[in-house]
């Protein structure tokens, strides 16, 4: 048995692009977790994704992201993907 570590990707975005970028990432099938970090590197919100979480279940998360985007000017989106 081999333990495969998840792949990590980071995207730097402006606050007004956070919701748009996260929506796009959610539609990718191999995403395990999305973490939004502020300019200081501190985690602002962490979104664990499972295969069953789609549609209406994500509305509160997207609403929180919209509020967060209004407060930050620049942030980093860290995406944890399943190992292939």
N, C-alpha and C positions, 0 to 999 in steps of 0.2 A: 504494500500500500504506500502510496505517495501522498504526502500532504502538500496540496497546491496552495500557495499563498495568493490572496486576491491581488489583482492589479489595481494600482492607484493612479488616478489622473487628476490634475489640478487645472482649473480655469480661473483666470483673473477677469472679473467683469465689473462694470459700473453698476451702481444700485438700480438703475432703471432697467437693466437687462437680466436681473436675477430671476424673476418669475419666468420670463421667456426661456431662459437657458434651462432652468429646472424642469419646466414642462417638456422641453425637447428631450432631456436626459431620461425622464420618467418613462418615455415611450420605448427606450432601448430595453431589450429583454434581459440583459445580463448584469444589470445594476443591482448591487446589494444594499448600498447605503450612500446617501448624499449628505455632506456636511458643509455648512456655510460658515466661513470664518471671517472675522472682521479684519480691518487693516493691521491691528495689533497681533493678529494670529490666534486670538481667542475664539473658541467655538461659540457661535451665536445660535445655531439650530442644527439638529441632526435628524435626518429623515431615514429611518430604516425602511427598505422596500422589500416586499415579498411578492410572490406571483399573484396572490389574491387581492392585493391592494391596487385598485384602479377606480376610475370614475368618481362617484360621489364621496368615497372614503377619503379622497385626497383634497376635497374642497376646503376643509379647515386648515390644512397644511398650506395650501396655496394662498389662502386669506392671510395667514400669519406671515408668509413670505412677502406678500404685498405690503404689509405694515412694516416689516423689517427693511424692505427696499427703500421705503420713504425715509428711514433713519440713517442708512449708510450710503456713503458716496462711492466706496470701492470695497470689494470683498473678493474672497477666494472661494471657489466651489471645489470641494474635494470629492471625487467620485471613486467609490470602491466597487470594482467589478469582479464578478466571479472569475476564477481561474479557468482557463480553457484547456 
